[in-house]
Amino acid sequence: MSDFTLQKRLAAKVLGVGVSRVRIKATKDEELEEVESAITLDDIKKLIKQGIIVAVPIKKNSRGRWRRLKSKSKSERRGYGSRKGNKKARSEPKEAWVNRIRKMRRYLKYLRDKKVIDAKTYRRYYALAKGGAFNSLSTLRVHLEKEASTARR
């Protein structure tokens, strides 16, 4: 049996593809002999028309993973079923802290500007907030209300 090197080279030339993409789909002995005897471009063209010699389609990279990534960047596919890891693992702890402290500082500035608390109290609570004494704005409010109620007595 021949290796069909000449036939593949000629077929590649006719099909306009590389030699590695040329396939000979001869199943019967007569077809194999016909391919073996084909030594001209016209013979090869005839075999291509018959479907004995074909060009393999180009393999392309799958876009599936990219599409999924793109949809995630658009905040799709982020439901509970797709999540792995707890809330802290999925979000930046520092970002949460920055948002929380900004909220508290904004609230303290608002109270100081509206003359609800004086500058000394503002400074003290600002330092407490920075030190992490309050978990959230609501705990800060509770603390301020408690101090206000004791101050009224």
C-alpha positions in Angstrom: 0.0 0.0 0.0 1.3 3.5 -0.9 1.5 6.4 1.4 -0.1 8.8 -1.2 2.5 11.6 -0.6 2.3 12.8 -4.2 -1.5 12.6 -4.3 -1.8 14.5 -1.0 0.6 17.2 -2.1 -1.3 17.7 -5.4 -4.7 17.6 -3.6 -3.4 20.3 -1.2 -2.4 22.4 -4.1 -5.9 22.0 -5.8 -7.9 22.5 -2.6 -5.7 25.4 -1.4 -5.0 23.8 2.0 -2.1 22.3 3.8 -1.0 18.7 3.2 -2.0 17.8 6.8 -5.6 18.7 6.1 -6.0 16.4 3.1 -7.8 13.1 3.8 -8.3 10.2 1.4 -11.6 8.5 2.1 -11.2 5.5 -0.1 -12.9 2.4 1.3 -12.8 -0.1 -1.5 -9.7 -1.6 -3.1 -10.7 -0.1 -6.5 -10.8 3.4 -5.0 -7.4 2.9 -3.4 -6.0 1.8 -6.8 -7.6 4.8 -8.5 -6.0 7.2 -5.9 -2.6 5.4 -6.3 -2.7 5.8 -10.1 -3.7 9.5 -10.0 -0.5 11.4 -10.7 -1.8 14.5 -12.5 -3.8 17.5 -11.2 -6.7 16.5 -13.5 -6.9 13.0 -11.9 -6.8 14.6 -8.4 -9.6 17.1 -9.4 -11.7 14.2 -10.5 -11.2 12.3 -7.2 -12.1 15.5 -5.3 -15.3 15.8 -7.3 -16.1 12.1 -6.5 -15.5 12.8 -2.8 -12.7 10.3 -2.4 -10.3 13.1 -1.5 -11.5 15.8 0.9 -10.2 18.7 3.0 -10.7 18.5 6.7 -12.3 21.7 8.1 -10.2 24.0 10.3 -10.4 23.4 14.0 -11.2 26.6 15.8 -10.9 27.6 19.5 -14.2 27.2 21.4 -15.7 30.5 22.4 -17.9 28.9 25.1 -15.6 29.7 28.1 -15.1 33.2 26.8 -18.9 33.7 26.5 -19.5 32.5 30.0 -16.8 34.8 31.3 -18.3 37.7 29.4 -21.8 37.0 30.8 -20.3 36.9 34.3 -18.7 40.3 33.7 -22.2 41.6 32.9 -23.3 40.3 36.3 -25.1 37.3 34.8 -24.7 33.7 36.1 -24.0 35.0 39.6 -26.9 33.3 41.4 -26.7 31.2 44.5 -26.2 28.0 42.5 -23.0 29.3 40.9 -21.4 30.6 44.0 -18.5 28.9 45.7 -17.0 30.3 48.9 -18.6 32.4 51.6 -19.5 36.1 51.3 -16.1 37.3 52.6 -14.3 35.1 50.1 -16.2 36.5 47.2 -15.9 40.2 48.2 -12.9 42.3 49.2 -12.9 42.8 53.0 -11.1 46.1 52.7 -13.7 47.4 50.3 -16.5 46.6 52.8 -14.5 48.3 55.5 -14.0 51.4 53.4 -17.7 51.7 52.5 -18.6 51.1 56.2 -16.2 53.7 57.6 -17.1 56.3 55.0 -20.8 55.9 55.8 -20.1 56.4 59.6 -17.8 59.4 59.0 -20.4 61.0 56.7 -23.1 60.5 59.4 -20.8 62.0 62.1 -20.1 65.0 59.9 -23.8 65.5 59.3 -24.5 65.5 63.0 -21.6 67.9 63.7 -22.8 70.3 61.0 -26.4 70.2 62.2 -25.1 70.9 65.8 -26.5 67.7 67.1 -23.1 66.8 68.5 -20.2 69.2 69.4 -16.7 69.0 67.9 -15.3 67.2 70.9 -17.9 64.4 70.7 -17.4 64.3 66.9 -13.6 63.8 67.4 -14.1 61.1 70.0 -16.6 59.1 67.9 -14.5 59.6 64.8 -11.5 58.0 66.6 -13.7 55.2 68.0 -15.0 54.5 64.5 -11.5 54.4 63.1 -10.5 52.0 65.8 -13.3 49.6 64.8 -15.5 50.1 67.8 -18.6 50.0 65.7 -19.6 47.2 63.3 -22.0 49.3 61.3 -23.7 52.7 61.2 -26.6 51.3 63.2 -24.3 50.3 66.2 -22.9 53.8 66.0 -26.4 55.3 66.2 -27.3 53.1 69.1 -24.2 54.2 70.9 -24.9 57.9 70.3 -28.5 57.6 71.4 -27.4 55.8 74.6 -25.0 58.6 75.4 -27.6 61.2 74.6 -30.1 59.6 76.9 -27.5 59.4 79.8 -26.6 63.1 79.1 -30.2 64.2 79.5 -30.5 62.8 83.0 
